[in-house]
Amino acid sequence: MRHLCPCEESKFLAALPFVDDGHPIAGWDECLCFALRRLKADATFFKNPTLHFCPQESVDEGDHKVDLPKHLVSARFLKRLNRFAISVKLRDGEIATAHLPNSGRLNEVLQVGNKFWLVRRKSENRRTEFDALLARDGGALVSVDARLPPRLLLEGIELGIVKEFGEIVASQTEVRYGNHRIDLKLINDESQVWWVETKSVTLVVDGVALFPDAPTLRGREHLKLLAELARRGENSAVAFIVQRKDAKHFAPNELSDPEFARILREAADGGVKVFAYKCQVTLKSLQICERIPVRLNLR
């Protein structure tokens, strides 16, 4: 998403009201939507179909491209030390500890001797010297960083691969909603607001991407919140980002968390949109490459 040029920005700001039909504007969202309604009649403002407005609190343009560091360090997995740390053997034989940014079980990649790719992180406040980024699962390259899905989804929107939310003109991440935080808040050029939770998927069995790979109370609560938003008439969705390319479709993991699967089906029946996307993963970059079918009743 690019910022408006100075001329476009002046035009947009001129359309921002202090009141809407005599009522004070409560916040940025109402102000943005009101301005968009005013400007929709102005064909010159929307003549560029790729025009996106990004307010300051939105993700910056440079954040959309999920490029990996140039100098990755290859290693072999030895053991998991705790939820967020693994022991690995580097190519020179040194034993090192790497931060694992994923609390899932990851049994498919946490096998002794399995190949990992790390990035060196230097900081006085860190306990580990490396972050684990990628791993092998058979012939598939898998991203193990569970922090990436919001960025990957935004990049997919920017590239025109993700079209389910319309033409997005503004986005925010980690948005507070009551006592909760929601991954993404998207506003499209029809002034529609979308509340979106993203989930990182690494497990694929016989072409089926499965989530979760362990019971997830937090994941259930996210679904309940999205269902509540749908009941209030809001647009809400959950996007399962499969961080590997070998998935043919997605299904909830009944064996790992049947309660999550049940709540997901109920949420979908109640109006929550359920999407799944797989990613192209290389040693240089990651990006969403394709939407895949969702099968909620796969047993």
Contacts in CASP RR format, 6 or more apart in sequence:
PFRMAT RR
TARGET T0000
AUTHOR 0000-0000-0000
METHOD contacts of the structure
MODEL  1
MRHLCPCEESKFLAALPFVDDGHPIAGWDECLCFALRRLKADATFFKNPT
LHFCPQESVDEGDHKVDLPKHLVSARFLKRLNRFAISVKLRDGEIATAHL
PNSGRLNEVLQVGNKFWLVRRKSENRRTEFDALLARDGGALVSVDARLPP
RLLLEGIELGIVKEFGEIVASQTEVRYGNHRIDLKLINDESQVWWVETKS
VTLVVDGVALFPDAPTLRGREHLKLLAELARRGENSAVAFIVQRKDAKHF
APNELSDPEFARILREAADGGVKVFAYKCQVTLKSLQICERIPVRLNLR
1 52 0 8 1.000
1 53 0 8 1.000
1 54 0 8 1.000
1 58 0 8 1.000
1 59 0 8 1.000
1 61 0 8 1.000
1 64 0 8 1.000
1 154 0 8 1.000
1 158 0 8 1.000
1 168 0 8 1.000
1 171 0 8 1.000
2 50 0 8 1.000
2 51 0 8 1.000
2 52 0 8 1.000
2 54 0 8 1.000
2 61 0 8 1.000
3 9 0 8 1.000
3 53 0 8 1.000
3 54 0 8 1.000
3 61 0 8 1.000
4 12 0 8 1.000
4 51 0 8 1.000
4 53 0 8 1.000
8 45 0 8 1.000
8 51 0 8 1.000
11 39 0 8 1.000
11 42 0 8 1.000
11 45 0 8 1.000
12 35 0 8 1.000
12 39 0 8 1.000
12 45 0 8 1.000
12 53 0 8 1.000
15 34 0 8 1.000
15 35 0 8 1.000
15 38 0 8 1.000
15 39 0 8 1.000
16 31 0 8 1.000
16 32 0 8 1.000
16 34 0 8 1.000
16 35 0 8 1.000
17 25 0 8 1.000
17 31 0 8 1.000
17 34 0 8 1.000
17 35 0 8 1.000
17 38 0 8 1.000
18 24 0 8 1.000
18 25 0 8 1.000
19 25 0 8 1.000
20 30 0 8 1.000
20 34 0 8 1.000
25 31 0 8 1.000
25 34 0 8 1.000
28 55 0 8 1.000
28 57 0 8 1.000
29 187 0 8 1.000
29 193 0 8 1.000
32 53 0 8 1.000
32 55 0 8 1.000
32 169 0 8 1.000
32 170 0 8 1.000
32 187 0 8 1.000
33 187 0 8 1.000
33 191 0 8 1.000
33 193 0 8 1.000
36 169 0 8 1.000
36 187 0 8 1.000
36 189 0 8 1.000
36 191 0 8 1.000
37 191 0 8 1.000
39 45 0 8 1.000
39 46 0 8 1.000
40 46 0 8 1.000
40 189 0 8 1.000
45 51 0 8 1.000
46 189 0 8 1.000
49 167 0 8 1.000
51 169 0 8 1.000
52 158 0 8 1.000
52 168 0 8 1.000
52 169 0 8 1.000
52 170 0 8 1.000
53 169 0 8 1.000
53 170 0 8 1.000
54 60 0 8 1.000
54 61 0 8 1.000
54 170 0 8 1.000
54 171 0 8 1.000
55 170 0 8 1.000
55 172 0 8 1.000
57 172 0 8 1.000
58 170 0 8 1.000
58 171 0 8 1.000
58 172 0 8 1.000
58 173 0 8 1.000
59 151 0 8 1.000
59 154 0 8 1.000
59 171 0 8 1.000
59 172 0 8 1.000
59 173 0 8 1.000
63 151 0 8 1.000
63 154 0 8 1.000
64 151 0 8 1.000
64 154 0 8 1.000
64 155 0 8 1.000
64 158 0 8 1.000
65 155 0 8 1.000
65 285 0 8 1.000
66 148 0 8 1.000
66 151 0 8 1.000
66 152 0 8 1.000
66 155 0 8 1.000
66 285 0 8 1.000
66 286 0 8 1.000
66 287 0 8 1.000
67 284 0 8 1.000
67 285 0 8 1.000
68 119 0 8 1.000
68 133 0 8 1.000
68 134 0 8 1.000
68 283 0 8 1.000
68 284 0 8 1.000
68 285 0 8 1.000
68 286 0 8 1.000
69 119 0 8 1.000
71 119 0 8 1.000
71 120 0 8 1.000
72 117 0 8 1.000
72 118 0 8 1.000
72 119 0 8 1.000
72 133 0 8 1.000
72 134 0 8 1.000
72 283 0 8 1.000
73 90 0 8 1.000
73 91 0 8 1.000
73 117 0 8 1.000
73 118 0 8 1.000
73 119 0 8 1.000
73 120 0 8 1.000
73 130 0 8 1.000
74 90 0 8 1.000
74 91 0 8 1.000
74 115 0 8 1.000
74 116 0 8 1.000
74 117 0 8 1.000
74 118 0 8 1.000
75 88 0 8 1.000
75 89 0 8 1.000
75 90 0 8 1.000
75 91 0 8 1.000
75 96 0 8 1.000
75 98 0 8 1.000
75 115 0 8 1.000
75 116 0 8 1.000
75 117 0 8 1.000
75 118 0 8 1.000
75 130 0 8 1.000
76 88 0 8 1.000
76 89 0 8 1.000
76 113 0 8 1.000
76 114 0 8 1.000
76 115 0 8 1.000
76 116 0 8 1.000
77 86 0 8 1.000
77 87 0 8 1.000
77 88 0 8 1.000
77 109 0 8 1.000
77 110 0 8 1.000
77 111 0 8 1.000
77 112 0 8 1.000
77 113 0 8 1.000
77 114 0 8 1.000
77 115 0 8 1.000
77 116 0 8 1.000
77 135 0 8 1.000
78 86 0 8 1.000
78 87 0 8 1.000
78 88 0 8 1.000
78 89 0 8 1.000
78 95 0 8 1.000
78 112 0 8 1.000
78 113 0 8 1.000
79 86 0 8 1.000
79 87 0 8 1.000
79 112 0 8 1.000
80 86 0 8 1.000
80 87 0 8 1.000
80 100 0 8 1.000
80 110 0 8 1.000
81 87 0 8 1.000
81 97 0 8 1.000
83 100 0 8 1.000
83 103 0 8 1.000
83 104 0 8 1.000
84 99 0 8 1.000
84 100 0 8 1.000
84 101 0 8 1.000
84 102 0 8 1.000
84 103 0 8 1.000
85 97 0 8 1.000
85 98 0 8 1.000
85 99 0 8 1.000
85 100 0 8 1.000
85 127 0 8 1.000
85 128 0 8 1.000
86 97 0 8 1.000
86 98 0 8 1.000
86 100 0 8 1.000
86 110 0 8 1.000
86 116 0 8 1.000
86 132 0 8 1.000
87 95 0 8 1.000
87 96 0 8 1.000
87 97 0 8 1.000
87 98 0 8 1.000
88 95 0 8 1.000
88 96 0 8 1.000
88 97 0 8 1.000
88 98 0 8 1.000
88 116 0 8 1.000
88 118 0 8 1.000
88 130 0 8 1.000
88 132 0 8 1.000
89 95 0 8 1.000
89 96 0 8 1.000
89 113 0 8 1.000
90 96 0 8 1.000
96 118 0 8 1.000
96 128 0 8 1.000
96 129 0 8 1.000
96 130 0 8 1.000
97 127 0 8 1.000
97 128 0 8 1.000
97 129 0 8 1.000
97 130 0 8 1.000
98 116 0 8 1.000
98 118 0 8 1.000
98 128 0 8 1.000
98 129 0 8 1.000
98 130 0 8 1.000
98 131 0 8 1.000
98 132 0 8 1.000
99 121 0 8 1.000
99 126 0 8 1.000
99 127 0 8 1.000
99 128 0 8 1.000
99 130 0 8 1.000
99 131 0 8 1.000
99 132 0 8 1.000
100 106 0 8 1.000
100 132 0 8 1.000
100 144 0 8 1.000
101 131 0 8 1.000
101 132 0 8 1.000
101 144 0 8 1.000
101 145 0 8 1.000
101 146 0 8 1.000
101 147 0 8 1.000
102 144 0 8 1.000
102 145 0 8 1.000
102 146 0 8 1.000
102 200 0 8 1.000
102 202 0 8 1.000
103 146 0 8 1.000
104 146 0 8 1.000
104 202 0 8 1.000
104 212 0 8 1.000
104 213 0 8 1.000
104 214 0 8 1.000
105 213 0 8 1.000
105 214 0 8 1.000
106 135 0 8 1.000
106 144 0 8 1.000
106 202 0 8 1.000
106 213 0 8 1.000
107 213 0 8 1.000
108 137 0 8 1.000
108 142 0 8 1.000
108 202 0 8 1.000
108 203 0 8 1.000
108 204 0 8 1.000
108 213 0 8 1.000
109 116 0 8 1.000
109 135 0 8 1.000
109 136 0 8 1.000
109 137 0 8 1.000
109 142 0 8 1.000
109 144 0 8 1.000
109 202 0 8 1.000
114 135 0 8 1.000
114 136 0 8 1.000
115 135 0 8 1.000
115 136 0 8 1.000
116 132 0 8 1.000
116 134 0 8 1.000
116 135 0 8 1.000
116 136 0 8 1.000
117 132 0 8 1.000
117 133 0 8 1.000
117 134 0 8 1.000
117 135 0 8 1.000
117 283 0 8 1.000
118 130 0 8 1.000
118 131 0 8 1.000
118 132 0 8 1.000
118 133 0 8 1.000
119 130 0 8 1.000
119 131 0 8 1.000
119 133 0 8 1.000
120 129 0 8 1.000
120 130 0 8 1.000
121 128 0 8 1.000
121 129 0 8 1.000
121 130 0 8 1.000
121 131 0 8 1.000
122 129 0 8 1.000
131 145 0 8 1.000
132 144 0 8 1.000
132 145 0 8 1.000
133 143 0 8 1.000
133 144 0 8 1.000
133 145 0 8 1.000
134 141 0 8 1.000
134 142 0 8 1.000
134 143 0 8 1.000
134 144 0 8 1.000
134 281 0 8 1.000
134 283 0 8 1.000
135 141 0 8 1.000
135 142 0 8 1.000
135 144 0 8 1.000
136 142 0 8 1.000
137 202 0 8 1.000
137 204 0 8 1.000
137 244 0 8 1.000
139 246 0 8 1.000
140 204 0 8 1.000
140 244 0 8 1.000
140 245 0 8 1.000
140 246 0 8 1.000
140 281 0 8 1.000
141 244 0 8 1.000
141 245 0 8 1.000
141 281 0 8 1.000
141 282 0 8 1.000
141 283 0 8 1.000
142 202 0 8 1.000
142 243 0 8 1.000
142 244 0 8 1.000
142 281 0 8 1.000
143 202 0 8 1.000
143 243 0 8 1.000
143 244 0 8 1.000
143 279 0 8 1.000
143 281 0 8 1.000
143 286 0 8 1.000
144 202 0 8 1.000
144 243 0 8 1.000
145 200 0 8 1.000
145 243 0 8 1.000
146 200 0 8 1.000
148 200 0 8 1.000
148 241 0 8 1.000
148 243 0 8 1.000
148 286 0 8 1.000
149 183 0 8 1.000
149 198 0 8 1.000
149 199 0 8 1.000
149 200 0 8 1.000
149 239 0 8 1.000
149 241 0 8 1.000
149 243 0 8 1.000
150 173 0 8 1.000
150 183 0 8 1.000
150 184 0 8 1.000
150 198 0 8 1.000
152 198 0 8 1.000
152 241 0 8 1.000
152 243 0 8 1.000
152 277 0 8 1.000
152 279 0 8 1.000
152 286 0 8 1.000
152 287 0 8 1.000
152 288 0 8 1.000
153 162 0 8 1.000
153 184 0 8 1.000
153 196 0 8 1.000
153 198 0 8 1.000
153 239 0 8 1.000
153 241 0 8 1.000
153 277 0 8 1.000
153 288 0 8 1.000
154 171 0 8 1.000
154 184 0 8 1.000
155 287 0 8 1.000
155 288 0 8 1.000
156 162 0 8 1.000
156 277 0 8 1.000
156 287 0 8 1.000
156 288 0 8 1.000
157 165 0 8 1.000
157 168 0 8 1.000
157 171 0 8 1.000
157 186 0 8 1.000
159 287 0 8 1.000
159 288 0 8 1.000
161 277 0 8 1.000
161 287 0 8 1.000
161 288 0 8 1.000
161 289 0 8 1.000
161 290 0 8 1.000
161 291 0 8 1.000
162 275 0 8 1.000
162 277 0 8 1.000
162 288 0 8 1.000
162 291 0 8 1.000
164 237 0 8 1.000
164 273 0 8 1.000
164 275 0 8 1.000
164 291 0 8 1.000
165 186 0 8 1.000
165 188 0 8 1.000
165 194 0 8 1.000
165 196 0 8 1.000
165 237 0 8 1.000
166 188 0 8 1.000
166 189 0 8 1.000
166 190 0 8 1.000
166 192 0 8 1.000
167 188 0 8 1.000
167 189 0 8 1.000
167 190 0 8 1.000
168 186 0 8 1.000
168 187 0 8 1.000
168 188 0 8 1.000
168 189 0 8 1.000
169 187 0 8 1.000
169 188 0 8 1.000
169 189 0 8 1.000
170 186 0 8 1.000
170 187 0 8 1.000
171 184 0 8 1.000
171 185 0 8 1.000
171 186 0 8 1.000
171 187 0 8 1.000
172 184 0 8 1.000
172 185 0 8 1.000
173 183 0 8 1.000
173 184 0 8 1.000
173 185 0 8 1.000
174 181 0 8 1.000
174 182 0 8 1.000
174 183 0 8 1.000
175 181 0 8 1.000
175 182 0 8 1.000
175 184 0 8 1.000
175 185 0 8 1.000
175 195 0 8 1.000
177 195 0 8 1.000
177 225 0 8 1.000
177 229 0 8 1.000
180 221 0 8 1.000
180 222 0 8 1.000
180 225 0 8 1.000
182 195 0 8 1.000
182 196 0 8 1.000
182 197 0 8 1.000
182 225 0 8 1.000
183 196 0 8 1.000
183 197 0 8 1.000
183 198 0 8 1.000
184 194 0 8 1.000
184 195 0 8 1.000
184 196 0 8 1.000
184 197 0 8 1.000
184 198 0 8 1.000
185 193 0 8 1.000
185 194 0 8 1.000
185 195 0 8 1.000
185 196 0 8 1.000
186 193 0 8 1.000
186 194 0 8 1.000
186 196 0 8 1.000
187 193 0 8 1.000
187 194 0 8 1.000
188 194 0 8 1.000
192 235 0 8 1.000
193 234 0 8 1.000
193 235 0 8 1.000
194 235 0 8 1.000
194 236 0 8 1.000
194 237 0 8 1.000
195 226 0 8 1.000
195 229 0 8 1.000
195 234 0 8 1.000
195 235 0 8 1.000
195 236 0 8 1.000
195 237 0 8 1.000
196 236 0 8 1.000
196 237 0 8 1.000
196 238 0 8 1.000
196 239 0 8 1.000
197 222 0 8 1.000
197 223 0 8 1.000
197 225 0 8 1.000
197 226 0 8 1.000
197 237 0 8 1.000
197 238 0 8 1.000
197 239 0 8 1.000
198 238 0 8 1.000
198 239 0 8 1.000
198 240 0 8 1.000
198 241 0 8 1.000
199 211 0 8 1.000
199 212 0 8 1.000
199 219 0 8 1.000
199 238 0 8 1.000
199 239 0 8 1.000
199 240 0 8 1.000
199 241 0 8 1.000
200 241 0 8 1.000
200 243 0 8 1.000
201 209 0 8 1.000
201 210 0 8 1.000
201 211 0 8 1.000
201 240 0 8 1.000
201 241 0 8 1.000
201 242 0 8 1.000
201 243 0 8 1.000
201 247 0 8 1.000
201 250 0 8 1.000
201 276 0 8 1.000
202 213 0 8 1.000
202 242 0 8 1.000
202 243 0 8 1.000
202 244 0 8 1.000
203 209 0 8 1.000
203 210 0 8 1.000
203 211 0 8 1.000
203 213 0 8 1.000
203 253 0 8 1.000
204 210 0 8 1.000
204 242 0 8 1.000
204 244 0 8 1.000
204 246 0 8 1.000
204 247 0 8 1.000
207 246 0 8 1.000
207 247 0 8 1.000
207 248 0 8 1.000
207 249 0 8 1.000
208 247 0 8 1.000
208 248 0 8 1.000
208 249 0 8 1.000
208 250 0 8 1.000
208 251 0 8 1.000
208 298 0 8 1.000
209 240 0 8 1.000
209 242 0 8 1.000
209 247 0 8 1.000
209 249 0 8 1.000
209 250 0 8 1.000
209 251 0 8 1.000
209 276 0 8 1.000
209 278 0 8 1.000
209 292 0 8 1.000
210 250 0 8 1.000
210 251 0 8 1.000
210 252 0 8 1.000
210 253 0 8 1.000
210 256 0 8 1.000
211 240 0 8 1.000
211 250 0 8 1.000
211 252 0 8 1.000
211 253 0 8 1.000
212 219 0 8 1.000
212 253 0 8 1.000
212 256 0 8 1.000
212 257 0 8 1.000
212 260 0 8 1.000
213 253 0 8 1.000
213 256 0 8 1.000
214 256 0 8 1.000
214 257 0 8 1.000
215 256 0 8 1.000
215 257 0 8 1.000
215 259 0 8 1.000
215 260 0 8 1.000
216 257 0 8 1.000
216 260 0 8 1.000
219 260 0 8 1.000
220 257 0 8 1.000
220 259 0 8 1.000
220 260 0 8 1.000
220 263 0 8 1.000
222 238 0 8 1.000
223 238 0 8 1.000
223 260 0 8 1.000
223 263 0 8 1.000
223 264 0 8 1.000
223 267 0 8 1.000
223 272 0 8 1.000
224 263 0 8 1.000
224 267 0 8 1.000
226 236 0 8 1.000
226 237 0 8 1.000
226 238 0 8 1.000
226 267 0 8 1.000
226 272 0 8 1.000
227 236 0 8 1.000
227 263 0 8 1.000
227 266 0 8 1.000
227 267 0 8 1.000
227 270 0 8 1.000
227 271 0 8 1.000
227 272 0 8 1.000
229 235 0 8 1.000
229 236 0 8 1.000
229 272 0 8 1.000
230 236 0 8 1.000
230 267 0 8 1.000
230 270 0 8 1.000
230 271 0 8 1.000
230 272 0 8 1.000
231 270 0 8 1.000
235 273 0 8 1.000
236 271 0 8 1.000
236 272 0 8 1.000
236 273 0 8 1.000
237 272 0 8 1.000
237 273 0 8 1.000
237 274 0 8 1.000
237 275 0 8 1.000
238 264 0 8 1.000
238 267 0 8 1.000
238 272 0 8 1.000
238 273 0 8 1.000
238 274 0 8 1.000
238 275 0 8 1.000
239 275 0 8 1.000
239 276 0 8 1.000
239 277 0 8 1.000
240 250 0 8 1.000
240 274 0 8 1.000
240 275 0 8 1.000
240 276 0 8 1.000
240 277 0 8 1.000
240 294 0 8 1.000
241 276 0 8 1.000
241 277 0 8 1.000
241 279 0 8 1.000
241 288 0 8 1.000
242 250 0 8 1.000
242 276 0 8 1.000
242 277 0 8 1.000
242 278 0 8 1.000
242 279 0 8 1.000
242 292 0 8 1.000
243 279 0 8 1.000
243 281 0 8 1.000
243 286 0 8 1.000
244 278 0 8 1.000
244 279 0 8 1.000
244 281 0 8 1.000
245 278 0 8 1.000
245 279 0 8 1.000
245 280 0 8 1.000
245 281 0 8 1.000
245 289 0 8 1.000
246 278 0 8 1.000
247 276 0 8 1.000
247 278 0 8 1.000
247 292 0 8 1.000
248 292 0 8 1.000
248 293 0 8 1.000
249 276 0 8 1.000
249 292 0 8 1.000
249 293 0 8 1.000
249 294 0 8 1.000
249 295 0 8 1.000
250 276 0 8 1.000
250 292 0 8 1.000
250 293 0 8 1.000
250 294 0 8 1.000
250 295 0 8 1.000
251 294 0 8 1.000
251 295 0 8 1.000
251 296 0 8 1.000
251 298 0 8 1.000
252 260 0 8 1.000
252 261 0 8 1.000
252 264 0 8 1.000
252 265 0 8 1.000
252 296 0 8 1.000
252 298 0 8 1.000
253 260 0 8 1.000
253 261 0 8 1.000
254 261 0 8 1.000
254 298 0 8 1.000
254 299 0 8 1.000
261 296 0 8 1.000
264 274 0 8 1.000
264 296 0 8 1.000
265 296 0 8 1.000
265 297 0 8 1.000
267 274 0 8 1.000
268 274 0 8 1.000
268 296 0 8 1.000
274 294 0 8 1.000
274 296 0 8 1.000
275 291 0 8 1.000
275 294 0 8 1.000
276 291 0 8 1.000
276 292 0 8 1.000
276 293 0 8 1.000
276 294 0 8 1.000
277 288 0 8 1.000
277 289 0 8 1.000
277 290 0 8 1.000
277 291 0 8 1.000
277 292 0 8 1.000
278 288 0 8 1.000
278 289 0 8 1.000
278 290 0 8 1.000
278 292 0 8 1.000
279 286 0 8 1.000
279 287 0 8 1.000
279 288 0 8 1.000
279 289 0 8 1.000
280 286 0 8 1.000
280 287 0 8 1.000
280 288 0 8 1.000
280 289 0 8 1.000
END
